[in-house]
Amino acid sequence: NAGVTQTPKFQVLKTGQSMTLQCAQDMNHEYMSWYRQDPGMGLRLIHYSVGAGITDQGEVPNGYNVSRSTTEDFPLRLLSAAPSQTSVYFCASSYSMGEGGLFFGSGTQLSVL
Amino acid sequence: TQLLEQSPQFLSIQEGENLTVYCNSSSVFSSLQWYRQEPGEGPVLLVTVVTGGEVKKLKRLTFQFGDARKDSSLHITAAQPGDTGLYLCAGGKAAGNKLTFGGGTRVLVKP
């Protein structure tokens, strides 16, 4: 099984550019989420979704948009990239809001110059 | 200030030694999860503990949830180079609530 698939693996942007990070899961999970990981800060929740058509903000939502049109896909959009958004981004899914454990993708390393 | 504090931040030991990683909070959690993350990959769930005082064993790894459900520890016996990685704890405050992650402990086991 593929599990959680994220693309691209690496991305370099210039300040002000926009892009979409893709995330897809094939486990029929209702809950999907996006985290960013910065050194020493663990994982911080950006946005999450408890089902198709439902999204909500996490701890650090500013500068990011999400949508959930299908159970499988949960893309993350950077509207106008800033150097502060340089980070490693992880998509995760689970049956509930992480209670049984999250399944993570392999991450997207983003650099904003 | 993070809700979940992990210590130490970095640990370097020789193969065969034991190690303990701590995850502490001033808040009560309904459940506590431990993950291991290897370079270039996403975190992988190791265990979930839900009952105060609970102890779970996974081969050479022993996980304990504090009696008051505010802290947890991960003990590795006879560490091997394959145990190298970033260990993350994550707490849930109630059923259906979002997980909060600690800052992580980076473990290096030298052969």
Interface residues (C-beta under 8 A of the other chain):
Chain A: V4 S33 Y35 G40 M41 G42 L43 R44 L45 Y48 G58 F90 A92 S96 M97 G98 E99 G100 G101 L102 F103 F104 G105 S106 G107
Chain B: Q2 L4 Q6 Q9 S31 Q33 Y35 G40 E41 G42 P43 V44 L45 T48 L88 A90 G92 A95 G96 N97 K98 L99 F101 G102 G103 G104
